[in-house]
Amino acid sequence: MAFVTINGVPLTGFLFSQLSSVSVTDVAGLQSDTVDLEFAGSGLFGSIALPQPGAEISVALGALGKVRDFGVFIADECEESSPPSTIRVRGLAKPQGTTASGMGPLHVQKSRSWDAGQTLGALVEAIAGEAGLTPAVASSVAGLVLGHLDQIDESDIALLTRVALGLDVLVKPSAGRLFVGRRGDGLAASGQSMPIFPLVRSNVSRWSVRRSLGERAASVVATYRDLTAADEIEVTAGSGEPVRRLRGTFIDKASAQAAAEGELARAGRAVETLEVGMPGNAFVSPECIIMPAFSLASAGRWIAAEVRHSLSSGGFTTSFTAERANAPPAEG
């Protein structure tokens, strides 16, 4: 089942009957979640008004009475074509411009500086407030202390992207929130564990596991400038070979250590990928924990990275890719 509204008006009657497919792609990290709507109709279809860019689209999908609200998407592309007569609408979860509810853009270039010593949580709170979004920062990363940041002709989302890559954290504008959390931990913004989905072969329509050398690194070295000693000092995450050295010099030891640990975690995750197609389950989402028992190669703990939910005449389906998880957080 699907429930769709555009600028608060539910799709009902003739318009809803012409809705041939709904797909929501949910992605971990900086890529924007998307919704794709496709309408198919006859000559009467020309009377349907296309949403304007910036229109707010709300989508909920589910089956067997269990429905998940995917939140608000912003209409970004609208296309009408023929034959056959078709209208396609794509919406993005992160604001691309001013919307009906006043959510501000994250993509406008700005020039300013952020003082050293500010936490990641404070930075996200400030940017989210300016954009009209609700900050949602996991406790595991909220207290990370940042060095001095210069934002010169750079958008807020570009700044957050730069910071996130250095710390190996997720930054995700979605459903009116600006979420930041540790990548691969399987934790929600509240710090609670994400749902666990055990899977066996009978639960899915297809699956595969791919292994590669990836960008494996046994240890990562970063350098920071010790102003007191007037010297450059190295810090290391991990041990052994191969060794990867990060470019540039960090402002302090904490920043260098965080960057090294983030790069070590990122390099280790890319080695194995799990891909699954299954009957629709709207509650599978990025960062949820997947526990498959398809084979020895698939066994273990995985974290969903990209999830696609599709509803059409062929039924409701879910497909996703997942990466090997970090070690589970310690109890207590």
Buried (B, 14 or more C-beta within 10 A) or exposed (E): BBBBBBBEEEBEEEBEEBBBBBBBBBBBBBBBBBBBBBBBBEEEBEEBEBBEBBBBBBBBBBBEEEBBEBBBBBBBEBEBEEEEBBBBBBBBBBBBEEBBEEBBBBBEEBEEEBEEEBBBBBBBBBBBEBBBBBBBBBEBBBEBBBBEBEBEEBBBBBBBBEBBBBBBBBBBBBBBBBBBBBBBBBBBBEEEBBBEBEBEEEBBEEBEBEEEEEBEBBBBBBBBBEEEEEEEBEBBBBEEEEEBBBEEEBBBBBBBBBBBBBBBBBBBBBBBBBBBBBEBBBBBBBBBBBBBEBEEEBEBBBBBBBBBBBBBEEEBBBBBBBBBBBEEEEEE
